[in-house]
Every structure is written in structure tokens, then in C-alpha cells.
Amino acid sequence: MRKIYGITMMKWKTDISEGRVLCLSCEELHSLGDNECQRCGAEIYQRKPSSIAQTWGYVIAATLFLIPANLMPMMVVTSLGSDEGSTIMEGVIYFLSHKDYGLGLIIFIASVAVPVFKLSVVYYLLLIVHLKQREKALLGLKLFHIIHIIGKWSMLDIFVVALMVSMVQFQGLATIQTGAAAISFCAAVIFTIIATEKFDPRLMFDN
Ligand SMILES: [Zn+2]
């Protein structure tokens, strides 16, 4: 360990520092110059090609889609001949004010808290790489694993909206449709997933 600017720098071992190539699928180590894993057949590279540029591109696209996803109506309810749209937050407030705390909370977590958290983490990981903050790399790796795990649940909100639509229509109360925000929301979720796929966490540990 050595001290730079009063910060203790850890000496990380990475596949680059050891002159090896790591398979990201099965975690087998290979000699430099190999480009196919002998154990699982996956394509291998020391670092994902143009990882940072692609991650930036997809995370910015996801951020841009998240804005209309929150400002435009997620549902359009037609009752007595008039259309009324409601955004995600209006939906959350509606359910909370009708003491439907569970549903309100699920929609808030799935469609506001989780997407914002995931995007913040991706920006944070990119900053760790750009500012060469290697002492933050372990924290970054943990956050990277967390957003990978919750990635599977990102479409939960779309299912909740679809469920509400079918329930209301089944009861014949009103005509209810998904609004323009639903498409933007799907795009934001998909671009966030691609952004995390493109990010190579090993970059945080490199010099
Ligand atoms: Zn492999």
C-alpha cells in the first residue's frame, strides 16, 4: 500500500496487471492473446471494447427517456366521454390518498426510485473510472452487482399498469389505456440495462 494525497491506495490485482485475460462468463483465466474461452467458448477480451463511450451513450439515452416517462401520462382513463391522463407521480398520489399504500408504494419504488437509483449508480461508476478513484472501486463493484440483480424487476411497473388496465376494464368502470409515458419508460429501462451490460467493472481497478 502507498499513500497518495493522503489517500491509501490499494494494490489491486487485475487480469491486466497479471498479464492474463479473464473470461467474464465462467471466470477462467487465459493467456494474453487468447480471444475465445477454452472452457465455455465465450468471446474474451481484457476489457470490453469501447466500454466507457458506449456506457455513456446508453446512460444518456436512458436519462432522456426517463424525463417524458415521468412528465407524460402513464394511463389515460376515459369515463363519461372525457379523457383524463395521469403521470406516474399522480398515480402514486392517487393510490396513497385512497389509502392503497401497498400499490402506491410498489409503483413508486418500481417506476421512480429504482430507475433513478440505477441511473445514478451508472453515472457514479463512470465517474470512478474517469476520475481514477480506485479506492472507490470496491464500493463501485458492489453497487454494480446490486443494479444487476434488480435489473430483472425493472419491468414490474409495466406489469402493474397492465394489471390495473385489465382489472378496470373487466369491471367495466371506464376505458383505460396506457399513455405515451409507458413507451418512454420501457425505452429508459432497456437503455439502462444495456448501459450496465456495456460497462466493464474491471476498468475501475485499472491504473
Ligand atoms: Zn469461459
Boltz pocket constraint, residues with backbone or C-beta under 6 A from the ligand:
constraints:
  - pocket:
      binder: B
      contacts: [[A, 23], [A, 24], [A, 25], [A, 26], [A, 27], [A, 28], [A, 37], [A, 38], [A, 39], [A, 40], [A, 41], [A, 42]]
      max_distance: 6.0
